[in-house]
Structure formats: C-alpha cells, structure tokens
Amino acid sequence: MEPDADLNFEEGEVIYENARVGEWIKFWKASALIIFGMSPGFYMFEIYQGDGTPSLTWMADNFNWFDIPRQF
C-alpha cells in the first residue's frame, strides 16, 4: 500500500484529525479527579461521621475479588 503522491510530511500535513479529542481529555481528567480526589475525602468523612473504618470481615464479605488475611 503506497501513500498518496500529494502527501507531504515535511509541511506537517495532518492525515487524521480527531476533533473531539479535547472532550475526551476533559472527561478523563474530570473522572480521575473525582475518583482519586474525592475518594479519600469521602473515606475520611465516613471515618469521622459514620461508624468508623470498615472492618476486615465486612470488607472481605463485600469485596470478594481479593482475600484479606485475618490475623486475629
């Protein structure tokens, strides 16, 4: 497969341009900010305003895709 003869890479010609890439960058930045920025704050809020940190038994029962070793 040969490129088009009119294509000149020295001039900086764009072969494909994604006009919505800016929207996706904003979306992923906002998603990361919410997940990684607000999660620790929510966890601290739950520690002080709720019943405290979740117990290992509760976490092992509700997050069963990994096993939390119990020491006692």
VOGU-3710 file (C-alpha; in Angstrom, 3 decimals, decimal comma):
1> mepdadlnfe> 0,000/0,000/0,000  1,590/3,253/-1,143  0,736/6,676/0,313  -0,872/9,316/-1,845  1,585/11,202/-4,038  0,188/14,557/-2,868  1,038/13,794/0,775  3,932/15,919/2,072  5,035/15,154/5,634  7,611/17,962/5,669
11> egeviyenar> 4,845/20,562/5,698  3,196/18,971/8,743  0,085/17,804/6,936  -2,439/16,053/9,171  -3,649/12,717/7,874  -6,332/12,184/10,513  -7,647/14,686/12,966  -9,881/13,771/15,876  -11,897/16,904/16,529  -13,368/15,526/19,785
21> vgewikfwka> -10,103/14,557/21,458  -10,313/17,639/23,706  -13,671/16,475/25,061  -12,254/13,053/25,928  -9,237/14,589/27,654  -11,547/16,742/29,798  -13,722/13,709/30,566  -10,805/11,528/31,731  -9,266/14,357/33,760  -12,587/15,014/35,497
31> saliifgmsp> -13,119/11,296/36,109  -9,654/10,899/37,633  -10,175/13,978/39,799  -13,467/12,631/41,131  -12,218/9,097/41,728  -8,772/9,847/43,129  -9,503/13,263/44,581  -12,827/12,792/46,305  -12,491/9,155/47,404  -10,001/9,827/50,229
41> gfymfeiyqg> -12,144/12,732/51,392  -15,253/10,585/51,423  -13,402/7,842/53,293  -12,267/10,336/55,950  -15,817/11,661/56,202  -17,083/8,122/56,803  -14,457/7,531/59,485  -15,453/10,626/61,489  -19,174/10,898/60,744  -20,110/7,249/60,263
51> dgtpsltwma> -19,322/4,163/62,287  -15,585/4,297/61,684  -13,432/2,384/59,288  -14,872/-0,786/57,748  -13,850/-3,970/59,498  -11,786/-6,609/57,722  -14,702/-9,040/57,924  -17,061/-6,587/56,238  -14,514/-5,790/53,541  -13,809/-9,473/52,897
61> dnfnwfdipr> -17,551/-10,184/52,578  -18,306/-7,220/50,300  -15,145/-7,086/48,193  -14,722/-10,747/47,358  -12,397/-10,303/44,375  -9,442/-10,365/46,776  -8,927/-12,024/50,127  -7,911/-10,000/53,155  -5,861/-12,162/55,519  -7,179/-12,086/59,073
71> qf> -4,542/-12,027/61,787  -6,716/-12,466/64,874
//
